[in-house]
Structures are given as C-alpha cells and as structure tokens.
Amino acid sequence: MEEKKLWINGKWVDTKDSYALTSPFSGEVIAKVARASIQDVEHAIEGAHKAFLSFKKTTAYERAEILYKVVEIMRGRKNEFARILALEAGKPLSAGLQEIDRTIATYQFSAEAAKQSMGETVPLDAAPGTKDRIGYTKRVPIGVVSAITPFNFPFNLVAHKLGPAFAVGNTVVLKPATQTPLSSLILAEIFKEAGLPDGALQIVTGSGSELSDTLVTHPLVKKVTFTGSGAVGLKIKEKVGLRKITLELGSNAAVIVEPSTPIDKIITRCVGGAFGFAGQVCISLQRVYVHESIYDEFTKAFVEETKKLVVGDPLDLSTDVSAMINPNEVKRIKQWIEEAIEQGAVIATGAEFTDRILTPTVMTNVKPEMKIVCQETFAPIVSLVPYKNLDEAISLVNASELGLNAGIYTNVLTDAMKAADEIEAGAVVINDIPTFRVDNMPYGGVKNSGYGREGIKYAIEEMTDLKFITIKTTI
C-alpha cells in the first residue's frame, strides 16, 4: 500500500498519525495518507513565509517559466493523472482527461498572466495646487496564501489557487480535501521539477475541521482561498478577520428553456451538464425551467437521453456516471428524494441506489421548497419544472439563497438580455447550460454562493495589494 507524507519546505515529512484512503467506487484502500498536526501546519506556514521573502523578488519572466514548465510536465502525464482522479475521486476517465486539459490551460493562463500584471499612471496635476508630481500604481504580492480545496476537481481547482498565487510571487500552503490528496501531493514533484523554490509550495493533508483554524487565523497568512460548502465557508469568513478571502461555495444552478429553443440541439448538452461527475459539480445543472408549451416534449427527450448514460467503473472509458464520493452522501440524497416523493414529486427515471451509486435521476412535479430544488444536491439528480412566461421563469430562478451560474436558451435577443439583467447570479450563460466554465473567465457567486472571484486575472487582483507611488520631480 502506497504511503503518502506531507510536503514541507521541499521535503517529504513523516507524521505520527495517518488515515486510510479508500476508493469511492470499490471501497478498497488505495493509500495510507499522513494526517498533519497543528504543529505541522504552523511549520508549513512559517516555511512558506520564509520562502516568500525571496520568492517575491523573482522576475515575472522567472515565475512564468516555472508555470510553463508545469504545463509541459503535465501534458506528458495526462493519462496518469486521469487515473489518479478515477481512483481517489471516482471520476470517470473521460471526465478526468477533460479536467487535466483544463488544469493545463489554467497553468498556462497563469504563466501568461505573470507577465501582464500592470498598474496605471495617476494624473496628480488634475487636483488644484498640485504640480511637479508623478503618480503610478503597481500590484504587489501579499505573502502566504492558505488554499483549502474540495474533492470534485482536485487538479483544476487547486490550479486556480496555485497558478495565480505563483504568477505574482506569493507562496501557498495547500490543504486538499481528505478524499483527494493524491492529486495534490503529486504536484510537489511537478513543481519541484519545474524549478519552484523550496518552501513556496507546502502541502498538508488531514482533517479540515482540525486544521482549518490554524490555516485561516495564523498571523503569517495574508490570504485565504476556499472552495467548499457554504456552512464551512461562512465559519471561515467569521474567523478570517482583515485578511483577504475568496470563497467559492455551492449552488443549485438553473437553466431556462424558452419555446424558441430547438430541443434536439440542446438535450445532450443539458443531460451532460446535469449528470457529469455524478452531479458533484458546483454549477451542475440542477433545475431546468421549461416553457409549458414544450415541457412534455422536452421531458420525454431528456428522460430518453438520460437512460443512455452508462453507469459503472470510473476506470472504464465508456462510463459516464460512477460512484458518489462516499456512502454517506448516497444516504443523504436518498433521504432527500424520499422526502420529495412524500411531498408529491415524481421520479421520471433513475433513483436506483447501491451503497455507493445513485443512477441518474430526473424528478418532476417538484415544489420550490423541496430540498432537491432549493438546496445544492451535489448528486446526479435534476428537476424539470414548467413555467408560463419568462417573468415567472426568472422569478423561479431567483427564488433561491444561492446564485453562482444560471443559463437561458432562447433565440429572442430581447429575452436573452432581459434574463442577463434580471437573473441574480455571478454569471448568466446565454444559449448554454450554467455548467459552462472557461478557466480565464471571472467565476464566483452572489448571495450564499460565495465571496470574491476566481479566473486567473481576477484571482490575481484578489491575491495582490495595490500600491501607489508618487515622485515629486523638483525639490
């Protein structure tokens, strides 16, 4: 059995305690993983701060070259990394390969951004009585970044934290999800090979509940970036004080399907957006609001397409949907479905359970207050809801405490722009599903879906301070 250690100050470090990492699909133990102590985390943060004092002085060219080298290394090991995702996360190989491609793109965007961090001149003589002065701004690195990441995109969501941080000269202490440490630990050897100075990346594994206080309150931590549940994110925000913080939290993403939409052209895309990685995606399509004139036709097509999905072993390239991350999550969503049925919801297809798998499930006759509608399911389940007019559809989309991405399908420009203006979400996607994300776009939520933005350029703004410099040209 493989044994995994902590990565601190450029070395593998043993711990007194460890835990068994099991496969979500088979339940077999796949590795023995170090469980960090609070002292380990403190050591990592102190090491990251020491590394920052020199790393911040590196040139943009040098930092970009490190990230370009990471891109090169990852391109040559894509199949290996996709297999890691299948083993530790239960992510089907096809989806894993897509994630690795996106991860490579994210590091490449970061390398390019390293050379583009700019300031601006400030016309000080625009103020009365001021002359002989030059003013300009620049963005400067802030120091140690604590990055706490989830299980669902353990390569790419980590890249969204490491890439921008290293691009501007920050250092990072990374705490990956307990279920998916392998994909993070392999980054230690990748960044080492790419030339990242020792200490610039620290990786601590173990319990988030035990380590998070130190990760977010240590005085040397200058920025916290967290992706995960809303409940945990809120607790972190309450503790972080005046430090910078980015929170990427959950959602119950919705799409509106207007009557002008050609159903046959969107149905495969919608089904893929609902059930990709067993629905364990923050912007997984969870609510579909369909105009009543095409609702029956859409529902029939959606159910038929859903039944074509292959459920099985994530290591099989033909598999579309595999296990949920752990049996407790299966139990939770089973209870939610049973509760919805008691309240009148109908299963159009799916809702077949094993201890680890829920088959892709389509629900109809749902109500807004049902958990499967108003909360984030994070499971392979989608609700189809008819509506009478666009105003009603927008109201239904907005009747949520969450707001990450939302979408609308329509061939009417004025309706598209109305939706873009009135939907309450961090992003509105026109003529595609809300699951759409490209890694250089701004990404983040409103309401209880988050705080701040990711996407390389936007993450860099949140990982730097704006410094103003002025020069009096005469004495």
C-alpha positions in Angstrom: 0.0 0.0 0.0 1.3 3.4 -1.0 2.3 5.7 1.9 2.0 9.5 1.4 3.7 12.1 3.5 3.5 15.8 4.0 5.4 18.2 1.7 7.1 20.8 3.8 10.0 23.1 2.8 10.8 20.9 -0.2 11.0 17.6 1.7 8.7 14.7 2.4 7.9 14.7 6.1 6.5 11.8 8.3 3.7 12.3 10.8 2.7 10.4 13.9 -0.8 9.7 12.5 -2.3 8.7 9.2 -5.5 7.6 7.6 -6.6 5.0 5.1 -7.7 6.5 1.7 -10.4 4.3 0.1 -11.8 4.2 -3.5 -15.3 5.8 -3.8 -16.2 3.1 -6.3 -14.8 -0.1 -4.8 -14.2 0.8 -1.2 -10.7 -0.6 -1.4 -7.9 1.1 0.5 -5.7 2.7 -2.1 -3.2 4.6 0.1 -2.1 5.5 3.6 -2.1 9.3 3.9 -0.3 11.4 6.5 -2.5 13.3 8.9 -1.0 16.6 9.7 -1.0 18.1 13.2 -1.5 21.8 14.1 2.3 22.0 14.6 2.9 20.6 11.1 0.6 23.4 9.7 2.4 26.0 11.7 5.8 24.8 10.4 4.5 24.8 6.9 3.1 28.4 7.2 6.4 29.6 8.7 8.3 27.9 5.9 6.1 29.5 3.3 6.6 32.9 4.8 10.4 32.5 4.8 10.2 31.3 1.1 8.1 34.4 0.3 10.8 36.8 1.4 13.0 35.6 -1.5 10.3 34.4 -4.0 8.6 37.8 -4.2 11.9 39.2 -5.6 11.9 36.8 -8.6 11.1 38.3 -12.0 7.9 37.9 -13.9 9.9 36.0 -16.5 11.2 33.6 -14.0 7.8 32.9 -12.5 6.2 32.5 -15.9 8.9 30.0 -16.9 8.2 27.8 -13.8 4.5 27.7 -14.7 5.2 27.0 -18.4 7.4 24.1 -17.3 4.5 22.7 -15.2 2.3 22.9 -18.3 5.0 20.9 -20.2 5.3 18.2 -17.5 1.5 17.8 -17.1 1.0 17.4 -20.9 3.3 14.4 -20.8 1.5 12.7 -17.9 -2.2 13.3 -18.7 -3.3 9.6 -18.6 -1.5 9.0 -15.3 -3.3 12.0 -13.7 -6.7 11.0 -15.0 -6.2 7.6 -13.5 -5.5 9.2 -10.1 -8.8 11.1 -10.4 -10.6 7.8 -11.1 -9.0 6.1 -8.1 -9.4 8.7 -5.4 -12.4 10.7 -6.6 -14.4 8.1 -8.6 -14.3 10.4 -11.7 -14.7 8.6 -15.0 -11.6 8.6 -17.1 -13.2 10.6 -19.9 -14.2 13.4 -17.4 -10.8 13.1 -15.8 -9.0 13.7 -19.0 -11.1 16.8 -19.6 -10.2 18.1 -16.1 -6.5 17.6 -16.8 -6.8 19.5 -20.1 -8.5 22.4 -18.2 -5.8 22.2 -15.5 -3.1 22.6 -18.1 -4.9 25.5 -19.6 -5.2 27.1 -16.1 -1.5 26.9 -15.5 -0.8 28.3 -19.0 -3.2 31.2 -18.4 -1.3 31.8 -15.1 2.1 31.8 -16.9 0.8 34.3 -19.4 -0.7 36.5 -16.6 2.6 36.5 -14.7 3.9 38.8 -17.5 0.8 41.0 -17.6 0.4 42.4 -14.1 0.1 46.1 -14.7 -0.6 49.4 -12.9 -1.6 52.8 -14.1 -0.4 56.4 -14.0 -2.4 58.8 -11.9 -2.7 62.4 -13.1 -1.9 64.2 -9.9 -1.9 67.6 -11.5 -5.6 67.1 -12.0 -6.0 68.3 -8.4 -5.8 72.0 -7.7 -2.5 73.3 -6.4 -0.6 70.1 -7.4 2.2 70.1 -9.9 5.7 68.6 -10.4 4.5 65.2 -9.3 4.2 61.8 -11.0 1.9 59.1 -9.6 1.5 55.5 -10.5 0.2 52.2 -9.1 1.5 48.7 -9.1 0.2 45.3 -7.8 2.4 43.6 -5.3 2.3 40.1 -3.8 0.8 39.8 -0.3 2.6 36.8 1.2 1.4 33.4 2.3 -1.9 32.1 0.8 -3.8 29.4 2.6 -5.6 27.3 -0.1 -8.3 24.8 1.0 -9.7 22.8 -1.8 -12.6 20.3 -2.4 -12.7 16.8 -3.8 -14.6 17.4 -7.1 -11.9 19.0 -9.2 -8.8 18.2 -7.3 -6.4 19.1 -10.0 -8.1 22.1 -11.6 -9.5 23.9 -8.6 -6.0 23.6 -7.0 -4.6 25.1 -10.1 -6.9 28.1 -9.8 -5.3 28.8 -6.4 -1.6 27.9 -7.1 -1.4 29.3 -10.6 -2.4 33.0 -9.8 -0.5 32.9 -6.5 2.8 31.8 -8.0 2.3 34.1 -11.0 2.7 37.2 -8.8 5.2 35.9 -6.3 3.1 34.6 -3.4 3.7 31.3 -1.6 1.0 28.8 -0.8 0.1 26.3 2.0 -2.3 23.8 0.3 -4.8 21.7 2.3 -6.5 19.4 -0.2 -9.8 17.5 0.5 -9.3 14.5 2.7 -10.7 12.2 0.0 -8.4 13.6 -2.8 -4.9 14.2 -1.5 -3.1 12.2 -4.2 -3.7 14.7 -7.0 -2.3 17.5 -4.8 0.7 15.6 -3.5 1.9 14.7 -7.0 2.1 18.5 -7.6 5.0 18.6 -5.1 7.3 16.7 -7.5 5.9 18.5 -10.6 6.6 22.0 -9.2 10.0 20.8 -7.8 11.0 19.6 -11.3 9.7 22.9 -12.8 12.0 24.9 -10.6 9.7 26.3 -7.9 11.9 27.3 -4.9 11.6 25.0 -1.8 9.0 26.3 0.6 7.0 28.2 -2.0 4.5 25.3 -2.0 3.6 23.5 1.2 1.1 20.6 1.2 -0.5 19.4 4.4 -3.1 16.6 4.4 -5.6 15.6 7.0 -8.8 16.8 8.7 -10.1 20.1 7.6 -12.0 20.6 10.8 -8.8 20.0 12.8 -6.5 22.2 10.7 -8.7 25.0 9.3 -8.4 27.3 12.3 -4.7 27.5 12.0 -4.8 27.8 8.3 -7.1 30.8 8.4 -6.0 32.6 11.6 -2.2 32.3 11.7 -0.7 35.8 11.7 1.6 35.0 8.7 -1.3 34.0 6.5 -2.3 37.0 4.4 -5.0 35.4 2.1 -7.4 32.5 2.4 -8.9 31.0 -0.6 -11.5 28.3 0.0 -13.8 26.2 -2.2 -16.3 24.0 -0.5 -19.6 24.1 1.4 -21.5 27.2 2.4 -21.6 26.2 6.0 -17.8 25.8 6.3 -17.2 28.9 4.2 -19.3 31.1 6.5 -17.4 29.8 9.5 -14.1 30.6 7.8 -15.3 34.1 6.9 -16.2 34.8 10.5 -12.6 33.9 11.6 -10.5 35.4 8.9 -10.6 39.0 10.2 -8.9 41.6 8.0 -7.1 39.0 5.8 -8.1 38.8 2.1 -10.5 36.0 1.4 -12.2 34.3 -1.6 -15.0 31.8 -1.0 -16.3 29.6 -3.9 -19.3 27.9 -2.4 -22.3 25.9 -3.7 -25.2 26.4 -5.9 -28.4 24.9 -7.3 -27.7 26.0 -10.9 -30.7 26.6 -13.2 -31.4 27.0 -16.9 -34.5 28.4 -18.6 -35.6 26.8 -21.8 -37.7 29.2 -23.9 -40.2 27.9 -26.6 -38.0 29.2 -29.5 -35.3 26.6 -28.5 -34.6 23.6 -30.8 -34.8 20.8 -28.2 -33.0 18.3 -30.3 -29.9 20.5 -30.3 -29.6 21.1 -26.6 -30.8 17.9 -24.9 -27.5 16.0 -24.9 -25.7 19.1 -23.5 -28.3 19.5 -20.8 -28.1 15.9 -19.7 -24.3 16.1 -19.7 -24.5 19.2 -17.5 -26.8 17.6 -15.0 -25.0 14.3 -14.6 -21.3 14.9 -15.3 -19.2 13.5 -12.4 -22.4 12.3 -10.8 -23.7 15.9 -10.4 -20.9 16.7 -7.9 -20.1 20.0 -9.5 -20.8 23.4 -8.0 -22.5 24.5 -11.3 -24.1 21.2 -12.1 -27.4 21.7 -13.8 -30.0 21.0 -11.0 -33.1 23.0 -12.0 -34.5 23.1 -15.5 -37.4 25.5 -16.1 -39.1 24.7 -19.4 -41.9 26.7 -21.1 -45.2 24.9 -20.7 -45.7 24.7 -24.5 -42.6 22.5 -24.9 -42.5 20.9 -21.5 -43.8 17.5 -22.4 -41.6 17.2 -25.5 -38.5 18.3 -23.5 -39.2 16.0 -20.6 -39.6 13.0 -22.9 -36.4 13.8 -24.8 -34.5 14.5 -21.5 -35.5 11.2 -20.0 -34.7 9.2 -23.1 -31.2 10.8 -23.3 -30.6 10.2 -19.5 -31.4 6.5 -19.9 -28.5 6.2 -22.4 -25.9 7.1 -19.8 -23.5 4.3 -18.8 -23.1 3.8 -15.0 -20.1 1.9 -13.8 -16.4 1.7 -13.1 -14.6 5.0 -13.4 -11.6 3.3 -15.0 -13.7 2.2 -17.9 -13.6 4.7 -20.7 -17.2 4.0 -21.6 -18.5 5.0 -18.2 -20.5 8.3 -18.0 -21.5 8.2 -14.3 -19.8 6.4 -11.4 -19.9 6.4 -7.6 -20.6 9.4 -5.4 -17.8 10.5 -3.2 -18.8 8.4 -0.2 -21.7 6.2 1.0 -22.9 8.9 3.4 -23.6 11.2 0.5 -25.7 8.5 -1.1 -27.7 8.1 2.1 -28.3 11.8 2.3 -29.6 12.2 -1.2 -31.7 9.1 -0.9 -33.4 10.7 2.1 -33.9 13.9 0.1 -35.6 12.0 -2.8 -37.8 10.1 -0.4 -38.8 13.3 1.3 -39.7 14.9 -2.1 -41.8 11.9 -3.1 -43.7 12.2 0.1 -44.4 15.8 -0.8 -45.7 14.9 -4.3 -42.6 14.7 -6.5 -42.5 12.1 -9.2 -39.5 10.0 -10.5 -39.3 10.2 -14.2 -36.3 7.9 -14.4 -33.5 6.8 -12.1 -33.4 6.8 -8.3 -31.9 3.3 -8.2 -29.4 3.0 -5.4 -26.4 0.9 -4.3 -24.3 1.8 -1.3 -22.1 3.9 -3.4 -24.0 4.8 -6.6 -27.2 6.7 -7.4 -28.3 6.3 -11.0 -29.0 9.5 -13.0 -32.4 10.7 -11.6 -35.0 13.0 -13.2 -37.7 14.4 -11.0 -41.0 16.2 -12.0 -43.9 17.7 -10.1 -41.5 19.3 -7.7 -42.1 22.3 -5.4 -39.7 25.2 -4.8 -39.4 24.4 -1.1 -38.2 20.8 -1.6 -34.5 20.2 -0.7 -33.8 18.7 -4.1 -34.8 22.1 -5.6 -33.9 24.8 -3.0 -30.6 23.3 -1.7 -27.5 22.1 -3.5 -28.0 18.4 -4.2 -24.4 17.7 -5.3 -25.7 14.4 -6.7 -26.9 13.0 -10.1 -30.4 14.5 -9.8 -32.2 17.1 -11.8 -35.7 18.6 -11.5 -37.8 19.6 -14.6 -40.3 22.4 -14.0 -42.8 24.0 -16.4 -43.5 27.8 -16.4 -45.9 30.1 -18.2 -43.8 33.2 -19.1 -40.3 34.5 -18.9 -41.1 36.7 -15.9 -42.2 33.6 -14.0 -39.1 31.7 -15.0 -36.7 34.4 -13.9 -38.6 34.6 -10.6 -38.3 30.9 -10.1 -34.5 31.0 -10.8 -34.1 33.9 -8.4 -36.2 32.2 -5.6 -33.0 30.8 -4.1 -30.5 31.7 -1.5 -27.8 30.6 -4.0 -26.5 32.2 -7.1 -23.4 31.0 -8.9 -24.2 30.4 -12.6 -27.5 30.4 -14.4 -28.4 29.9 -18.1 -31.1 30.6 -20.6 -31.8 29.1 -24.0 -33.6 31.5 -26.4 -33.5 32.8 -29.9 -35.1 36.1 -28.9 -32.4 38.7 -28.2 -34.5 40.9 -26.0 -35.5 37.9 -23.8 -31.8 37.0 -23.5 -30.8 40.5 -22.4 -33.8 40.7 -20.0 -32.6 37.4 -18.4 -29.0 38.7 -18.3 -30.1 41.8 -16.5 -32.6 40.3 -14.1 -31.2 36.9 -13.1 -29.4 37.0 -9.7 -26.2 35.1 -10.3 -22.4 35.5 -10.6 -22.7 34.6 -14.3 -25.5 34.3 -16.8 -24.9 32.0 -19.7 -26.9 32.6 -22.8 -27.7 29.7 -25.1 -25.8 27.2 -23.0 -26.1 25.4 -19.6 -24.9 27.0 -16.4 -22.2 24.3 -16.1 -20.2 26.2 -18.7 -16.9 27.5 -17.4 -13.7 28.5 -19.2 -10.8 29.0 -16.8 -9.9 32.6 -17.7 -13.4 33.9 -17.1 -14.4 35.5 -13.8 -16.0 32.9 -11.7 -17.9 33.3 -8.4 -21.3 33.7 -6.8 -23.7 36.1 -5.3 -25.9 35.6 -2.2 -24.8 32.5 -0.4 -22.8 31.1 -3.3 -19.6 32.9 -2.5 -17.4 36.0 -2.0 -14.8 37.2 -4.4 -13.9 35.9 -7.9 -11.6 33.3 -9.4 -10.4 33.2 -13.0 -6.7 34.0 -13.4 -6.8 37.8 -13.9 -9.5 38.2 -11.2 -7.8 35.9 -8.7 -4.6 37.8 -9.2 -6.3 41.0 -8.2 -7.5 39.3 -5.0 -4.0 37.9 -4.3 -2.2 41.2 -4.6 -2.2 44.6 -2.9 -2.5 47.8 -4.9 0.5 50.1 -4.1 0.6 53.7 -5.0 3.9 55.5 -5.6 4.4 59.2 -6.2 7.5 61.2 -7.1 8.0 64.9 -6.6 10.1 65.9 -9.6 11.5 69.1 -8.0 12.8 69.8 -4.5 
